């Protein structure tokens, strides 16, 4: 179920009961499995990128030219499998989330809204937002 729909259901119950509610709708197993797979893939991607960067930093060995096609392939698969706003967030998470001093950069979406991705869970939450926005746009276009 999408985030707005959850909020709308909660608001309806609150209006009917005349009191505020604090309840959690638990995701089904399929949603949890999808989230775990997504987080696992993002963590592996990030680990590969960090490994390459660590070789460069620690041993002055630059695999960038050697691994270029590999990372371009991953980038293309991400663009192929995800809508552009989601793909950009995933690539930002791995490549640009931290600056050279180790400070966390913020991701700015196409609407100018800022997001901090401290963990893969934060990125997953953003994926849900993007999915909801795309779903709502599709409904408006009668797709």
KEKE-3310 file (N, C-alpha, C; in steps of 0.2 Angstrom, whole numbers, plus 5000, padded with zeros to 4 digits):
npx = (5004:5003:5011:5003:4990:4990:4991:4979:4969:4971:4968:4954:4949:4952:4944:4931:4932:4935:4946:4964:4975:4988:4995:5002:5004:5008:5020:5018:5025:5030:5034:5043:5053:5057:5062:5073:5080:5083:5091:5101:5107:5111:5120:5130:5134:5139:5149:5158:5162:5168:5178:5186:5190:5197:5208:5214:5217:5224:5234:5238:5234:5226:5211:5202:5201:5202:5190:5180:5171:5164:5157:5150:5141:5134:5128:5120:5111:5105:5098:5090:5082:5075:5065:5070:5071:5073:5084:5094:5095:5100:5112:5118:5119:5128:5140:5141:5137:5145:5157:5174:5180:5173:5160:5143:5133:5119:5105:5097:5081:5072:5062:5068:5068:5077:5086:5093:5103:5108:5108:5105:5092:5086:5087:5079:5067:5065:5064:5051:5044:5046:5041:5027:5024:5026:5016:5005:5006:5004:4991:4984:4987:4980:4986)
npy = (4994:5011:5026:5038:5033:5025:5036:5042:5033:5032:5045:5045:5035:5042:5053:5047:5041:5052:5054:5055:5043:5031:5020:5006:5000:4985:4979:4968:4951:4950:4963:4966:4956:4962:4974:4970:4963:4974:4982:4974:4973:4986:4988:4979:4985:4997:4993:4987:4999:5006:4998:4999:5012:5012:5004:5014:5024:5018:5010:5016:5011:5012:5007:5012:5014:5001:4995:5003:5000:4990:4997:5006:4997:4993:5005:5008:4997:5000:5012:5006:4998:5006:5020:5037:5047:5038:5030:5040:5044:5032:5030:5042:5039:5029:5034:5048:5051:5054:5067:5071:5073:5065:5070:5070:5072:5080:5074:5081:5081:5082:5091:5100:5097:5092:5077:5066:5053:5042:5029:5013:5010:5023:5027:5017:5021:5033:5028:5023:5034:5040:5030:5031:5044:5042:5033:5041:5050:5042:5038:5050:5052:5042:5030)
npz = (5000:4996:5003:5005:5004:5016:5025:5022:5025:5039:5043:5040:5049:5061:5060:5060:5073:5081:5088:5089:5081:5083:5074:5066:5050:5045:5033:5020:5017:5004:5001:5011:5008:4995:4999:5007:4997:4988:4997:4999:4986:4984:4995:4991:4978:4983:4991:4981:4974:4984:4987:4976:4977:4989:4986:4977:4986:4997:4991:4980:4968:4954:4948:4940:4926:4921:4927:4922:4912:4918:4929:4921:4915:4926:4930:4918:4919:4930:4926:4916:4924:4933:4936:4930:4941:4952:4948:4948:4961:4967:4961:4965:4979:4980:4973:4976:4989:5000:5003:4998:5011:5019:5023:5024:5009:5003:4994:4980:4974:4958:4960:4968:4982:4997:5002:5014:5014:5024:5026:5018:5020:5021:5008:5002:5008:5000:4988:4989:4990:4977:4969:4973:4968:4954:4952:4955:4945:4934:4936:4934:4921:4915:4912)
capx = (5000:5007:5011:4997:4984:4990:4989:4972:4965:4972:4964:4947:4948:4953:4938:4926:4932:4935:4953:4970:4977:4994:4995:5007:5002:5014:5020:5017:5031:5033:5037:5049:5058:5059:5066:5079:5084:5086:5096:5107:5110:5114:5126:5135:5136:5143:5155:5162:5164:5172:5184:5190:5192:5202:5214:5217:5219:5229:5240:5240:5233:5220:5208:5196:5201:5200:5183:5176:5165:5160:5153:5145:5136:5129:5124:5115:5106:5100:5094:5086:5077:5072:5063:5075:5073:5075:5091:5099:5096:5104:5119:5121:5120:5135:5145:5142:5134:5150:5162:5181:5182:5168:5154:5137:5130:5112:5102:5092:5077:5071:5058:5072:5068:5083:5085:5099:5103:5113:5108:5101:5085:5084:5087:5073:5061:5065:5061:5044:5041:5047:5036:5021:5024:5025:5009:5000:5006:5001:4984:4982:4987:4976:4990)
capy = (5000:5017:5030:5043:5029:5024:5042:5044:5028:5034:5051:5043:5032:5047:5057:5043:5040:5058:5054:5053:5036:5030:5013:5005:4995:4981:4977:4960:4948:4951:4970:4965:4953:4966:4979:4966:4962:4981:4985:4970:4975:4993:4987:4976:4990:5002:4989:4987:5005:5008:4993:5002:5019:5010:5003:5020:5028:5014:5007:5020:5007:5015:5002:5015:5012:4994:4994:5008:4996:4986:5002:5009:4992:4993:5011:5007:4992:5004:5016:5002:4995:5011:5027:5041:5050:5033:5029:5046:5043:5026:5032:5047:5036:5025:5038:5055:5053:5057:5071:5069:5074:5061:5073:5068:5076:5079:5073:5086:5078:5086:5097:5104:5094:5089:5071:5064:5046:5039:5021:5010:5011:5030:5026:5013:5026:5038:5024:5022:5041:5041:5025:5034:5050:5040:5030:5046:5053:5038:5039:5056:5051:5036:5024)
capz = (5000:4996:5009:5005:5005:5023:5029:5021:5029:5046:5044:5040:5056:5066:5059:5063:5080:5084:5092:5085:5081:5081:5072:5061:5045:5044:5026:5019:5016:4998:5002:5015:5004:4990:5002:5008:4990:4986:5001:4998:4980:4985:4999:4987:4974:4987:4993:4975:4973:4990:4986:4971:4980:4994:4982:4975:4992:5001:4988:4974:4962:4951:4944:4937:4918:4921:4930:4919:4908:4923:4932:4916:4914:4932:4929:4913:4921:4935:4922:4913:4928:4937:4933:4931:4948:4957:4946:4950:4968:4968:4959:4970:4985:4979:4970:4978:4995:5004:4999:5000:5018:5022:5025:5020:5005:5002:4987:4978:4968:4952:4962:4973:4989:4999:5006:5017:5013:5029:5026:5012:5022:5019:5001:5001:5009:4995:4982:4990:4988:4970:4966:4974:4964:4948:4952:4955:4939:4929:4937:4931:4913:4913:4910)
cpx = (5004:5006:5005:4991:4984:4988:4981:4967:4965:4968:4956:4945:4948:4946:4932:4926:4933:4941:4958:4972:4984:4995:5000:5004:5008:5014:5020:5024:5034:5037:5043:5055:5061:5064:5073:5083:5087:5091:5102:5111:5114:5120:5132:5138:5141:5150:5160:5166:5169:5179:5189:5193:5198:5208:5218:5220:5225:5235:5242:5239:5226:5217:5202:5196:5199:5193:5178:5170:5161:5155:5148:5140:5131:5125:5119:5110:5102:5096:5089:5080:5073:5070:5069:5076:5075:5083:5096:5100:5101:5111:5122:5123:5127:5140:5146:5139:5139:5155:5169:5183:5177:5162:5148:5134:5123:5110:5097:5088:5075:5066:5062:5072:5074:5081:5092:5098:5109:5114:5104:5094:5082:5083:5080:5067:5060:5062:5054:5041:5041:5041:5029:5019:5022:5018:5004:5000:5003:4993:4981:4982:4983:4980:4988)
cpy = (5006:5022:5035:5039:5027:5030:5043:5039:5030:5040:5049:5040:5037:5051:5053:5042:5046:5058:5053:5046:5036:5022:5012:4999:4991:4979:4970:4957:4949:4958:4970:4962:4958:4971:4976:4965:4969:4983:4980:4972:4982:4992:4984:4981:4995:4999:4989:4993:5007:5004:4997:5008:5017:5008:5009:5024:5024:5012:5011:5016:5010:5010:5005:5014:5005:4992:4998:5004:4993:4991:5005:5004:4992:5000:5011:5002:4996:5009:5012:5000:5000:5017:5032:5044:5044:5031:5034:5045:5037:5027:5037:5044:5032:5030:5045:5056:5056:5062:5068:5069:5069:5064:5071:5073:5075:5078:5078:5083:5084:5092:5101:5102:5091:5082:5069:5056:5043:5032:5019:5010:5018:5030:5023:5018:5031:5034:5023:5029:5042:5036:5028:5040:5047:5036:5035:5049:5049:5038:5045:5056:5046:5031:5018)
cpz = (5000:5002:5010:5007:5013:5027:5028:5025:5037:5047:5044:5047:5061:5066:5062:5070:5084:5089:5087:5086:5080:5080:5066:5056:5043:5036:5025:5017:5010:4998:5006:5011:4998:4993:5004:5002:4988:4990:5000:4992:4981:4989:4995:4982:4977:4989:4987:4974:4978:4989:4981:4973:4985:4991:4980:4981:4996:4997:4981:4968:4960:4946:4940:4929:4917:4922:4926:4916:4913:4927:4927:4915:4920:4931:4924:4915:4926:4931:4918:4917:4933:4934:4934:4938:4953:4955:4948:4957:4970:4966:4963:4976:4985:4978:4974:4985:5000:5000:5001:5007:5022:5025:5021:5016:5005:4995:4986:4973:4963:4954:4967:4980:4991:5003:5008:5017:5018:5028:5020:5014:5020:5012:4999:5002:5003:4989:4983:4988:4980:4966:4967:4969:4957:4947:4952:4948:4934:4930:4933:4923:4911:4910:4913)
residu = (UNK:UNK:UNK:UNK:UNK:UNK:UNK:UNK:UNK:UNK:UNK:UNK:UNK:UNK:UNK:UNK:UNK:UNK:UNK:UNK:UNK:UNK:UNK:UNK:UNK:UNK:UNK:UNK:UNK:UNK:UNK:UNK:UNK:UNK:UNK:UNK:UNK:UNK:UNK:UNK:UNK:UNK:UNK:UNK:UNK:UNK:UNK:UNK:UNK:UNK:UNK:UNK:UNK:UNK:UNK:UNK:UNK:UNK:UNK:UNK:UNK:UNK:UNK:UNK:UNK:UNK:UNK:UNK:UNK:UNK:UNK:UNK:UNK:UNK:UNK:UNK:UNK:UNK:UNK:UNK:UNK:UNK:UNK:UNK:UNK:UNK:UNK:UNK:UNK:UNK:UNK:UNK:UNK:UNK:UNK:UNK:UNK:UNK:UNK:UNK:UNK:UNK:UNK:UNK:UNK:UNK:UNK:UNK:UNK:UNK:UNK:UNK:UNK:UNK:UNK:UNK:UNK:UNK:UNK:UNK:UNK:UNK:UNK:UNK:UNK:UNK:UNK:UNK:UNK:UNK:UNK:UNK:UNK:UNK:UNK:UNK:UNK:UNK:UNK:UNK:UNK:UNK:UNK)
# end
